[in-house]
Structures are given as C-alpha cells and as structure tokens.
Amino acid sequence: MKNVHIGSITEDHFNQLISTYDPSQIIAIVDENTAPYLDEIHLITDINIDAIQLPSGENHKNIQTVAAIWKDLTDNQFRRDGLIINLGGGVITDMGGFAAATYKRGVDFINIPTTLLAMVDAAIGGKTGVDFFDFKNQIGVIKEAEGVFCDVAFLGSLPKEELMSGFAEVLKHGLVADSKYFDYCTYTPFEELKWEKIVEGSVRIKGEIVAEDPFEKGRRKLLNFGHTIGHALESLRLEQGNPILHGFGVVAGMLVETKISFDKGLINDHYFNKIVNALDQLYDRITITSNDIPFMIERMKNDKKNHNDSINFTLLEGIGKGIFNQSASEEEIQRAIQWYSK
C-alpha cells in the first residue's frame, strides 16, 4: 500500500520524510499512553518535537476535542506547510488525521500507529473522523497520510484485550477477501501468531481494495463487514456509559451479519458453522437484551452506508467472498440479533 512502511521506525524512511519539513513546524498528537514514546521519536530524529496531549478513549473522540487541537495549533501559529505526527491508536489517528485535514484547509500528517487495530485498519486507507453524539465516525473526510509507519515493537506493551480488538479487523479482512489468510489466522494458536506477518497481510488486503476504490463508491464497502451491527452496538454501550473496544463490537457484528447471510441463503451450513465456531472460540459474546434491539435498529437507520430507505450491509457469500450493498429488513436484523444473544 502506498506510503505504508512495516518495520522499525529507526529505518531511513521515517527520517527522510521528517527531514523535508521545518523542524519548528512539526508537532505530535499523543495521549497519556503514547506520550512516553515521544522520547524515542526525539532520539531517532534528533528534533525536540512539541506535542498536543489528548485524553485517551473513544468518549473523547468528538468535535470538541478536535476544536481544542485547532485552537492549540492556532495559538502556536502552526503553518499550513507543517507536519502533524499522530502517535497512538485508532482514536488518535482518526481524530488527528481529521484535525490535520481540516486545519487551514489541510496540512500534511503521518501516522505512527501503536495498536494492532490502528496498524491493520484505522491508520491506513485515508479515513479520518470523529463521533457525533453517539453516532460512530459520523463526521470526517478521506485524506491519505503522507506516511504510515507500522512498527510491531509497539505491540509488545499492549494488553491482550487490545490485541484481540485489533485482531477482529484482521479476521474481517480474511472473511471478505482472502480465505487462506482467514485460515492462517484461525488455525494458528493466538500466542503463536507472527504480528509482522499479520500486519503485512492486512495492509496488503486493505491496500488492494482501497487502491481500487479510495472513496468507497464500490468495492471498499467490503471493509464494512461487521460494522453496521458493530457500530450500533458500540453506540448502545456508549449511551449506557459502558463502552466496549471497537473490535469486540465488530466481532459481534460479524457474527450477526454472518447469520443474516445464512438466513438469506448466501452461505451454506459449512461456511456458517466454520465462521461461527472460529469467532466463538476466540471471543466471548456480548450481552444484548431484547430492549436493546430497537435502539440498535434506530442507529442503523442513520448509518452513513445506507442508501434509499433500506439498512445497508456487507454480507458473505463464502469465506473470502464478501458482497456489498445488501439490504436486510428490520425483522431479519432482529431475528439475527436474537440468535446471537441466545
């Protein structure tokens, strides 16, 4: 994929890119978890880079936080020819990329993702944005980073639940586009997975899809598998004050949307059972009550992927065979969520 480098950030690519900017016009966006990594960046570049530190967590991924970034940039007379370094997970890369893309009509930015989720999904492909109230990624723009530097050394400090959250997007890539990749990811014990191989595989799959359809007019919609249900579940839990990590919402979404695929006759018993068994072995199911379903369906009705008056899904015709622009009725959705809950 263009401008994505997998390997140590101590390699030449990073310094070569940094050296093309005025050192006084480089600023990093971090949170309390990634601020300590700035010391490593300072050693690599030999530049003392100022930072804007944000509070961590999805509940801060909103326009108010972006406004604080814009104010900080303005107060520091940050120029349009500067460079923003987004150093963090998916929240930082989404929000920092959006702030950069809109400040003074757009300044350059690079992403240094520090979580698996960001390396395989959020930091690559050019999607940036924030949540609006409890609607996931409702406001945003598509703007490619000047460079994305995926150093799997960062993953060594992550708790397992963060790795599992990112791994959900990895499994999604296999399900919609590459059955052999899915088999490697599910047949290999989790503790024996090679993270550099995983990042390379997901970057390859997503890169091929995005290159063909950068603005999500067609094939890029494959990457939404699991997200129509998953985002609604994330919104529900945000509303309830009990948020879940993005990947866990996506896994629930993939299970429900696999059931919808099966009920519509798109996949057979063999594929259905293989997918469900693989995901259930890796992840616990999330409690969804019958009272939660109407809220989730209302959120789905306002999903940005919809067209006409129908709720739009990416579904499966097999493992490695996603199919986009598929609608489902409220009854079909409710029946699949009830199956998941039982």
Disulfide bonds with the S-S distance in Angstrom:
none
